[in-house]
Each structure stands twice: as structure tokens, then as C-alpha cells.
Amino acid sequence: MTRRDALIEVIESLHAEIAALKSNDVSALELATRTKLAGIDAVAAYEGEPMTAEIRELAGEAHRLNETCRIYVNLMAANVRRRLQNLTGSPMAAYGPAGAAYA
């Protein structure tokens, strides 16, 4: 496997993660995440090699897709928090870094 192949695997797995998040498919999310992590490990094996324009572009694409995944996860967490607040009838404290509560 080349660095390019590994980055493409990461990108494909990020697309799969996004699809799984959109459809709430936990099994597909777990598989996509395992595949992504394996791809990241494969990319890391080429750490000392110089970056080509294509590799830089693929890494940028992977970064953008990862940010999209992060946004989906944050939105899902906010929705769960809002639902729990509605069910309990009271606002719940949100937590910031190192467990510090803020309202």
C-alpha cells in the first residue's frame, strides 16, 4: 500500500462514517471508524517522506471530511442534551474542558 492509497482509504472511510452518522447506523459507524484508524496508521508509516501536491490535496480532503464528522457528532450530542432537558423539564449543565460546568 502506498501513502496515496492509505489516504484514499481514510477518505473513503470518512465518507462511510458520515453516511453512518446520518443514518444512525452504529455498526456501520464502528466499521468505518476501524477502517479509518487503520488507514491513519498506514499513512503514519510514511511520515518521513516528502509531501507531493497530490498527497497534500488528499490530506486536506481527509481533514475537511473529519471536520464534517466532528460537526455531525457535536450536533447529535446537542440534540441528545436538548431532548434530555425536555424530558426532565429542567436545564442541565453543559460541560467544558476538564469537566468544568457552564450553563
C-alpha positions in Angstrom: 0.0 0.0 0.0 1.3 3.5 -0.8 0.8 6.7 1.1 -1.7 7.8 -1.6 -3.7 4.5 -1.2 -3.8 4.9 2.5 -5.1 8.4 2.3 -7.7 7.4 -0.2 -8.8 4.6 2.3 -9.0 7.2 5.0 -11.2 9.5 2.8 -13.5 6.6 1.8 -13.9 5.6 5.5 -14.7 9.2 6.4 -17.4 9.2 3.8 -18.7 5.9 5.3 -18.6 7.5 8.8 -20.7 10.5 7.6 -23.2 8.2 6.0 -23.4 6.1 9.1 -23.9 9.2 11.3 -26.6 10.4 9.0 -28.5 7.1 9.2 -27.7 6.4 12.8 -26.2 3.0 11.8 -23.9 2.2 14.8 -22.5 -1.0 13.2 -21.5 0.8 10.0 -20.0 3.6 12.1 -17.9 1.2 14.1 -16.6 -0.5 10.9 -15.9 2.8 9.2 -14.0 4.1 12.2 -11.9 0.9 12.5 -11.1 1.2 8.8 -10.2 4.9 9.2 -7.9 4.3 12.1 -6.1 1.5 10.2 -5.7 3.9 7.2 -4.3 6.6 9.5 -1.8 4.1 10.9 -0.8 3.2 7.3 -0.4 6.9 6.4 1.8 7.4 9.5 4.2 4.8 8.2 5.2 7.2 5.5 5.8 10.1 7.9 9.4 10.8 6.8 8.6 11.0 3.1 8.3 14.4 1.4 4.8 15.6 0.6 3.7 15.9 -3.0 1.0 18.2 -4.2 -1.4 15.2 -4.6 -0.7 13.9 -1.1 -1.2 17.4 0.3 -4.5 17.7 -1.5 -5.7 14.3 -0.3 -4.6 15.1 3.3 -6.7 18.3 3.0 -9.7 16.4 1.8 -9.4 14.0 4.7 -9.1 16.9 7.1 -12.3 18.6 5.7 -14.2 15.3 5.9 -13.0 14.7 9.5 -14.3 18.2 10.4 -17.6 17.3 8.9 -17.7 14.2 11.1 -16.9 16.2 14.1 -19.7 18.7 13.4 -22.2 15.8 13.0 -21.2 14.3 16.3 -21.4 17.7 18.1 -24.9 18.3 16.6 -26.0 14.8 17.7 -24.7 15.4 21.2 -26.5 18.8 21.3 -29.8 17.1 20.2 -29.5 14.5 22.9 -28.8 17.1 25.5 -31.8 19.1 24.4 -34.0 16.0 24.5 -32.8 15.1 28.0 -33.5 18.7 29.1 -37.0 18.5 27.7 -37.7 15.1 29.3 -36.5 16.3 32.7 -38.1 19.7 32.5 -35.0 21.4 33.7 -31.9 22.7 32.1 -28.8 20.5 32.5 -25.4 21.9 32.9 -23.1 21.6 29.9 -19.5 20.6 30.5 -16.5 22.2 29.1 -12.8 21.2 29.2 -11.7 19.1 32.2 -15.3 18.7 33.4 -15.9 22.4 34.2 -19.6 23.0 34.3 -21.1 26.0 32.5 -24.6 27.0 31.7 
